[in-house]
Amino acid sequence: MTDHFPLLVPGATAYGQVEVTAPFDCAVIATVDTGGSAAVETALQTAAALHRDRNSWLTAEQRIQVLSKTADIMQSRFDELAVEAAREGGKPLVDSKVEVARAIDGIRNCIEVLRTDHGHEIPMQKNAASMNRLAFTTREPIGVVVAVSAFNHPLNLAVHQLGPAIAAGCPVIIKPAEDTPLSCFRLIGIMREAGLPESWCQGILTSSRDVATQLVTDQRVGFFSFIGSAGVGWMLRSKLAPGTRCALEHGGVAPVIVAEDADLDDAVPLLAKAGFYHAGQVCVSVQRVYAHTSIARALAERIAEAGRNMKVGDPTLPNTDVGPLIRQAETDRVDEWVQDAIGRGAELIGGGNKPSDTTYEPTVLFNPPDDALISCNEVFGPVIQVYEYDDIDQAIARANALEVSFQAAVFSENIDTCMYAFKHLNGSAVMINDHTAFRVDWMPFAGLKHSGYGVGGIPYTFRDMQIEKMMVIRSPLL
């Protein structure tokens, strides 16, 4: 018997229903109510009314209590949350457990930033115009937050959007990915169980893209948080109501430079894990590796060998390393891109096959041409390309050639090489002797160029969801 998740909009009537299937075996695991235009209007009316009524705002103490209890409940259901996230999203259980641990830590991080939240004093009495005045700022919730989330980290991404909104005191409405709404809806349920009034956090799967656009672009929205594809994110930003602030997190085609003096024993496991983790469905997955000619083939062969040693299969089993892609169509697309590269002259070093309709082997391609689909687009699959280079400036130029820019990496035993690459690589972060997918949730996480807008990371999102409000006091005694 499958689970059923109702519309999480108080007072709204469901428009229809969708089935949620497990990406590994396509089995139906749940049904979820959808909301139409009327449900979106109800959600917006409710959230806007809460923000307007300043007497009803949740105090900082209440928010801390809700978040603290939320973390405690999540910890008590750790294994259940991990298994269900693995089942709905396809991320192997070992990695889904890491996601749940991160999500719990993220909720606690929201408490930390809330406890230390403060304004600051503005200097006065510095000239004739500012005499007899004292000025300082406080912080207030920006208004209604609308969040649209992606499929690849169904619990932790929801934490990154809902947690800061609740911490900042904003009523929030979230539309999770239709492929993976269950972890998000479970999180909302846990928050309500922890004492959050239902109206402060609403969840909805919309009946159509037009209805989703209605939700996002409404003039009552104070802040829009988007995690997903660049095409959708930039389109929605272009339609936002005047005054709506936003943050967009898209993907990249993460570049890595491996110098001739790099420690391959150290680098290979990191690169393989970060390229094949969650079947490559991570916005900063290792994809393009530019390796010096003297070590490039050896590096490619060693990454391929690491991939061959990874078990591909059912994500809910404890020994699975690589699970399915989110949809069978994505598995077919990845294979088409691999075959396109091979047809254009790339050498297949390892992988390149579909063990099943929903899974793809960890794959390594050697020297695909720069105009191959897989060289200039985010593959979002378990494929790593290794390219030879003779001169590091050539490698940097190729790494910087695309209209995406997120996290990059360089491996070298020479600090000057690392500093040179850090200075010249496009990216909001450059990892030294580490992979591109490194992240802790309190650090800034920002896509540049086509890869995004604004800065993610829990403290930064929390700040974005507030306004700074200044008080100026004039007194002859000052």
Secondary structure, 3 states (H helix, E strand, C coil): CCEEECCECCCCCCCEEEEEECCCCCCEEEEEEEECHHHHHHHHHHHHHHHHCHHHCCCHHHHHHHHHHHHHHHHHCHHHHHHHHHHHHCCCHHHHHHHHHHHHHHHHHHHHHHHCCCCCEECCCCCHHHCCEEEEEEEEECCEEEEECCCCCCCHHHHHHHHHHHHHCCCEEEECCCCCCHHHHHHHHHHHHCCCCHHHEEECEECCHHHHHHHHHCCCEEEEEEECCHHHHHHHHHCCCCCCEEEEECCCCCEEEECCCCCHHHHHHHHHHHHHHHHHCCCCCCCEEEEECCCHHHHHHHHHHHHHCCCECCCCCCCCCECCCCCHHHHHHHHHHHHHHHHCCCEEEECCCCCCCCCCCCEEEECCCCCCHHHHCCCCCCEEEEEEECCHHHHHHHHCCCCEECEEEEECCCHHHHHHHHHHCCCCEEEECCCCCCCCCCCCECCEECCEECCECHHHHHHHCEEEEEEEEECCCC
